[in-house]
Amino acid sequence: MGCCTGRCSLICLCALQLLSALERQIFDFLGFQWAPILGNFLHIIVVILGLFGTIQYRPRYIMVYTVWTALWVTWNVFIICFYLEVGGLSKDTDLMTFNISVHRSWWREHGPGCERRVLPPSAHGMMDDYTYVSVTGCVINFQYLEVIHSAVQILLSLVGFVYACYVISISMEEEDTFDFIGGLDTHSYYQDHVELKPVKPSPTFGACAVLCCAELCYGRNYGPMKNMEGEDTVRDSLVNLRTIAGFYEDTQSI
């Protein structure tokens, strides 16, 4: 009962992780955040693998999910430090885009309550079509939204790590118990307990036909037949025919 409860809880956690990862992946795509996009993609694959292993009783898949969960927690801790500018990190760098573009988090311009205004440049010597984006009135800054997303991922991953370890331990105990009683060694168990017996072949159609014809011929058409000494030849003939029919059955079975 406990194993079922642990499995069900882990399945629910994996489903929540999938939903949260898909939601985060969408907004990272909108903000062209290539490093988080790659991390979310790998996370979705491993969570699906862990979900499959939990449903199909595959402890090795759950072990892969457990190892990845530890790495995923580390990655989200790094993202929190990046947006909070801990340890010399700066949220204004192009680290999340692999220095390919100058895009920032999508929440920077589209956060709750944010008003986005496009302004022409005030400095001289810049391109005429180059514009600035002014964002005002945000209820919460974008870096805190990113921190909240990462904190949710860490919380789900830690709980999933605990339940995954629990499910793995339960599965290992069940496998050890099953091996102890010889449950997995089905081939040797079958050989030790199944006794091979010779199979007696059933009468074939040809043998039955020969016997029926002989009985009809000798018993009905000609009546009792005797030889010179007065012995009954019908019985001897039927015995001989049955012997021939038995030989015919043996040849057919071979």
C-alpha positions as CSV (number, residue, x, y, z in Angstrom):
1,M,0.0,0.0,0.0
2,G,2.9,2.3,0.8
3,C,4.6,1.5,-2.5
4,C,1.4,2.4,-4.4
5,T,1.1,5.7,-2.5
6,G,4.8,6.5,-3.2
7,R,4.4,5.7,-6.9
8,C,1.2,7.7,-7.2
9,S,2.8,10.7,-5.5
10,L,5.8,10.5,-7.8
11,I,3.6,10.3,-10.9
12,C,1.7,13.4,-9.8
13,L,5.0,15.2,-9.1
14,C,6.3,14.3,-12.6
15,A,3.1,15.6,-14.1
16,L,3.5,18.9,-12.2
17,Q,7.1,19.2,-13.3
18,L,6.1,18.6,-16.9
19,L,3.5,21.3,-16.8
20,S,5.8,23.8,-15.1
21,A,8.7,23.0,-17.5
22,L,6.4,23.5,-20.5
23,E,5.2,26.8,-19.1
24,R,8.7,28.0,-18.5
25,Q,9.9,26.8,-21.9
26,I,7.2,28.9,-23.7
27,F,8.3,32.1,-22.0
28,D,12.0,31.3,-22.5
29,F,11.2,30.9,-26.2
30,L,9.5,34.2,-26.3
31,G,12.5,35.9,-24.7
32,F,15.1,34.0,-26.9
33,Q,16.8,32.6,-23.8
34,W,18.8,29.8,-25.4
35,A,20.5,28.4,-22.3
36,P,17.3,28.0,-20.4
37,I,15.6,26.6,-23.5
38,L,18.2,23.8,-23.8
39,G,18.0,23.1,-20.1
40,N,14.2,22.9,-20.2
41,F,14.3,20.6,-23.1
42,L,16.6,18.1,-21.4
43,H,14.5,18.4,-18.2
44,I,11.3,17.5,-20.1
45,I,12.9,14.4,-21.6
46,V,14.2,13.1,-18.3
47,V,10.9,13.8,-16.5
48,I,9.1,11.8,-19.2
49,L,11.6,9.0,-18.7
50,G,11.1,9.1,-14.9
51,L,7.3,9.1,-15.4
52,F,7.6,6.0,-17.7
53,G,9.9,4.2,-15.3
54,T,7.5,4.9,-12.4
55,I,4.5,3.6,-14.3
56,Q,6.3,0.6,-15.8
57,Y,8.2,-0.4,-12.6
58,R,11.7,0.4,-14.1
59,P,14.0,1.4,-11.3
60,R,16.9,2.2,-13.6
61,Y,14.9,4.9,-15.3
62,I,13.9,6.4,-12.0
63,M,17.6,6.4,-11.0
64,V,18.4,8.5,-14.1
65,Y,15.6,10.9,-13.1
66,T,17.1,11.1,-9.6
67,V,20.5,12.0,-10.8
68,W,19.1,14.6,-13.2
69,T,17.0,16.1,-10.4
70,A,20.2,16.9,-8.5
71,L,21.7,18.6,-11.6
72,W,18.4,20.5,-12.2
73,V,18.5,21.9,-8.7
74,T,22.0,23.1,-9.2
75,W,21.1,24.8,-12.5
76,N,18.2,26.6,-11.0
77,V,20.3,27.7,-8.0
78,F,22.7,29.2,-10.6
79,I,19.8,31.0,-12.3
80,I,18.7,32.5,-9.0
81,C,22.2,33.7,-8.3
82,F,22.4,35.1,-11.9
83,Y,19.3,37.3,-11.6
84,L,20.0,38.4,-8.1
85,E,23.6,39.2,-9.1
86,V,25.2,37.0,-6.5
87,G,28.9,36.3,-6.7
88,G,29.8,38.8,-9.4
89,L,27.1,37.7,-11.8
90,S,25.1,40.4,-13.7
91,K,21.6,40.0,-15.1
92,D,22.4,42.5,-17.8
93,T,24.9,40.2,-19.5
94,D,24.2,38.0,-22.5
95,L,25.0,34.8,-20.7
96,M,21.5,33.3,-21.1
97,T,21.5,33.9,-24.9
98,F,25.1,32.5,-25.4
99,N,26.1,36.0,-26.5
100,I,24.1,35.6,-29.7
101,S,21.6,38.4,-29.1
102,V,20.9,41.2,-26.7
103,H,17.5,39.8,-25.7
104,R,16.5,39.6,-22.1
105,S,13.9,37.8,-20.2
106,W,10.4,38.1,-21.6
107,W,9.1,39.2,-18.3
108,R,11.2,42.3,-18.4
109,E,8.8,44.0,-20.8
110,H,5.6,41.9,-20.3
111,G,5.5,41.5,-16.5
112,P,2.3,42.1,-14.5
113,G,1.4,45.8,-14.7
114,C,4.3,46.8,-17.0
115,E,3.8,49.5,-19.6
116,R,6.0,49.2,-22.6
117,R,6.9,52.3,-24.6
118,V,9.0,52.5,-27.6
119,L,11.1,55.7,-27.7
120,P,13.5,57.1,-30.3
121,P,17.2,57.4,-29.4
122,S,18.3,60.6,-27.9
123,A,22.0,60.2,-28.6
124,H,23.6,61.4,-31.8
125,G,25.4,59.2,-34.2
126,M,23.0,56.2,-33.9
127,M,20.9,54.7,-36.6
128,D,17.6,56.4,-37.2
129,D,15.6,53.2,-37.0
130,Y,17.1,52.2,-33.7
131,T,14.7,52.6,-30.8
132,Y,14.7,52.3,-27.0
133,V,12.1,50.4,-25.0
134,S,11.0,52.0,-21.7
135,V,9.2,49.8,-19.2
136,T,7.4,51.4,-16.3
137,G,4.7,50.6,-13.8
138,C,5.7,46.9,-13.2
139,V,4.1,45.4,-10.1
140,I,7.1,43.0,-9.7
141,N,10.5,43.2,-11.4
142,F,11.3,40.6,-14.0
143,Q,14.3,39.2,-12.0
144,Y,12.1,38.3,-9.1
145,L,9.7,36.5,-11.5
146,E,12.6,34.4,-12.8
147,V,13.7,33.7,-9.2
148,I,10.1,32.5,-8.4
149,H,10.1,30.2,-11.4
150,S,13.4,28.7,-10.4
151,A,12.4,28.4,-6.8
152,V,9.2,26.4,-7.9
153,Q,11.4,24.1,-10.0
154,I,13.8,23.5,-7.0
155,L,10.9,22.7,-4.7
156,L,9.3,20.2,-7.1
157,S,12.7,18.7,-7.8
158,L,13.6,18.2,-4.1
159,V,10.2,16.6,-3.4
160,G,10.5,14.4,-6.5
161,F,14.0,13.4,-5.5
162,V,12.8,12.2,-2.1
163,Y,9.9,10.2,-3.5
164,A,12.1,8.8,-6.3
165,C,14.6,7.4,-3.7
166,Y,11.7,5.9,-1.8
167,V,10.2,4.2,-4.8
168,I,13.6,2.9,-5.8
169,S,14.2,1.4,-2.4
170,I,10.7,-0.2,-2.4
171,S,11.3,-1.7,-5.8
172,M,14.7,-3.1,-4.8
173,E,13.2,-4.7,-1.8
174,E,10.5,-6.4,-3.8
175,E,13.0,-7.6,-6.4
176,D,15.2,-9.1,-3.6
177,T,12.3,-10.8,-2.1
178,F,11.2,-12.2,-5.4
179,D,14.7,-13.5,-6.2
180,F,14.9,-15.2,-2.7
181,I,11.8,-17.3,-3.3
182,G,13.0,-18.2,-6.8
183,G,10.4,-16.1,-8.6
184,L,12.7,-14.8,-11.3
185,D,14.4,-18.1,-12.1
186,T,11.4,-19.4,-14.0
187,H,13.3,-21.7,-16.3
188,S,15.0,-23.7,-13.6
189,Y,11.8,-23.8,-11.5
190,Y,10.0,-25.2,-14.5
191,Q,12.6,-27.8,-15.1
192,D,12.7,-28.9,-11.5
193,H,8.9,-29.2,-11.0
194,V,7.6,-30.3,-14.3
195,E,7.8,-34.0,-15.1
196,L,8.0,-35.1,-18.7
197,K,5.6,-37.9,-19.6
198,P,5.4,-39.9,-22.8
199,V,2.5,-38.9,-25.0
200,K,0.4,-41.7,-26.3
201,P,-0.6,-40.9,-29.9
202,S,-4.3,-40.9,-30.6
203,P,-5.6,-43.2,-33.3
204,T,-5.3,-41.8,-36.8
205,F,-8.0,-41.6,-39.3
206,G,-6.3,-44.2,-41.5
207,A,-6.0,-46.8,-38.7
208,C,-9.6,-46.4,-37.7
209,A,-10.7,-46.8,-41.3
210,V,-8.8,-50.0,-41.7
211,L,-10.3,-51.5,-38.5
212,C,-13.8,-50.4,-39.4
213,C,-13.6,-51.9,-42.9
214,A,-12.2,-55.2,-41.5
215,E,-15.0,-55.5,-38.9
216,L,-17.7,-54.7,-41.4
217,C,-16.2,-57.1,-44.0
218,Y,-15.7,-60.1,-41.7
219,G,-18.5,-59.5,-39.3
220,R,-21.4,-58.7,-41.6
221,N,-20.7,-59.7,-45.2
222,Y,-19.1,-63.1,-44.8
223,G,-20.1,-64.2,-41.4
224,P,-18.0,-66.5,-39.2
225,M,-15.2,-68.1,-41.1
226,K,-13.4,-71.3,-40.1
227,N,-10.3,-73.1,-41.5
228,M,-9.9,-76.8,-42.1
229,E,-9.4,-77.5,-38.5
230,G,-12.6,-75.7,-37.5
231,E,-10.8,-72.7,-35.9
232,D,-12.3,-69.2,-36.1
233,T,-10.3,-67.1,-38.6
234,V,-12.2,-63.9,-38.0
235,R,-10.6,-63.2,-34.7
236,D,-7.1,-64.0,-35.9
237,S,-7.6,-61.7,-38.9
238,L,-8.9,-58.8,-36.8
239,V,-5.9,-59.2,-34.5
240,N,-3.5,-59.1,-37.4
241,L,-5.3,-56.1,-38.9
242,R,-5.1,-54.3,-35.5
243,T,-1.3,-55.0,-35.4
244,I,-0.9,-53.6,-38.9
245,A,-3.0,-50.6,-37.9
246,G,-0.8,-50.0,-34.8
247,F,2.3,-50.2,-37.0
248,Y,0.7,-47.6,-39.3
249,E,0.1,-45.3,-36.4
250,D,3.7,-45.5,-35.3
251,T,4.9,-44.7,-38.8
252,Q,2.6,-41.7,-39.0
253,S,3.7,-40.4,-35.6
254,I,7.3,-40.6,-36.6
